[in-house]
Structure formats: structure tokens, C-alpha cells
Amino acid sequence: MRIGILGTGNLAVGLGAAWTRAGHEVLVGGRSADKAAAAALQIGGDATAVSPIDTVTGRDAVLLAVSWQGLPGMLRAAGAGDGSLAGTPLLDPTNAVEHGVGELLTMDGRAVAEHIADWAPGAQVVKAFHLFPADQWREGRDPVTVAIAGDHEGALRITAQLVRDAGGRPAVLGPLRRARQLEEVAGFVIGLAFSGVDPSSAIPRVPAPDNERLISPGSG
């Protein structure tokens, strides 16, 4: 696939490297051309640094890996308000939470992903990759389940494939309106972790039912 990555931080580099290993073409765009070039070098393979607008043009999917505060500016730089992302799967791994506390910074009751859908009209927004740190996507790590939420079946299928290509297992939670639940989980995990508690110890182990909704290759 032809993947664009808006952002130059650890998650952008970690997922970008995983996707280049899987044979995908990766373009990186950021607010700083120098940082984009450095991120592309870290990603390796044929990753290339380009402008934000070129990052999203003609892409099969775009990862929006920037902070909550930086989202509006990055989307403006990519021309999202003018429809540059219309029809494109737009993966949102943003955690809008207070550092060390875990309280959500979106105070209107809506998910970050829903705000992104407003700022990028026509984009097929999918919440994904927001719970695990960048190190999870290094080669050879044990697979984890990546919960995703979105309204577009095609975008969910593409996101699921990118989860598998990064070494994870995709699981659909539901439509984009349920992204708020995924973001609340991130706040829960961060809050407990910073208080010295292993978050996994606070979650009961519940066997998955036979009709567990996992996206498999070729489904849909």
C-alpha cells in the first residue's frame, strides 16, 4: 500500500518501520522538513520525507500521529479542510489525556476521532494504535490485540491489514462513536500506570465468545 504518515515522533517511526518491512511505501510529512527527513531515515527502507500535502495525496491510508494540541495545525497543513483526505482511511492513534493523570482533555463528551472527522471532511476516520507504545511495533515482539472503531467497512479492512502487517491482531469494537470508549481506556491505563498499579491487574480475564468479531484476511 501507499501509506502517508503525518507526524515525526516515536509512534510514526515505529509503525512506519513495521510497514516498510511489510513492503509498503511510506511517505512522512511534518511541520518541520528536517524532522520529517530524520524520521524517514529512522524508518528506513524506501521511506521518504515530503510536504504534509504530498503526504496525503494519492495515499491508500494515512496515519495521523501528532499530539492532540497539534492536530488542527497539521490537518490544515495537509489541506484537510479543503478535502485532501476525502475518501481516504485516516488512522487516529491520538490520546488527548493529561500526562500522568489520564483525564481526557476533550471536555465536550466527544472522541478525538470525532473531532478529526469534523476537521477532515470526507476522511474515513478509524481509531487505532492508541494503546501501545512505539516499542511494541519492533520486529519480533509478541502480538497484541489492537481494538479499532470506524464507520467505513473499507477503511476498517485496510486498517485491519495494517495492524496485521505491524504484527498485531485487529478487533473491531464498533462504529466511530465508540472511539470515546477506546480513548477512555487509554486514560484508565495511563492513570493507573502513573499511580504505580499494573493496569492489566484491574481487568478481569473474560474468554472471548465464539462469535468474537475479528477481521480476517479477505473478510467483507
Secondary structure, DSSP 8 states (H G I E B T S, - for coil): -EEEEE--SHHHHHHHHHHHHTT-EEEEE-SSHHHHHHHHHHH-TT-EE--HHHHHTT-SEEEE-S-TTTHHHHHHHTTGGGTTTTTSEEEE----B-TTT--BS-TTS--HHHHHHHHSTT-EEEE-S-SS-GGGGSTT----EEEEEES-HHHHHHHHHHHHHTT-EEEEEESGGGHHHHHHHHHHHHHHHHTT--GGGGS------TT--B--TT--
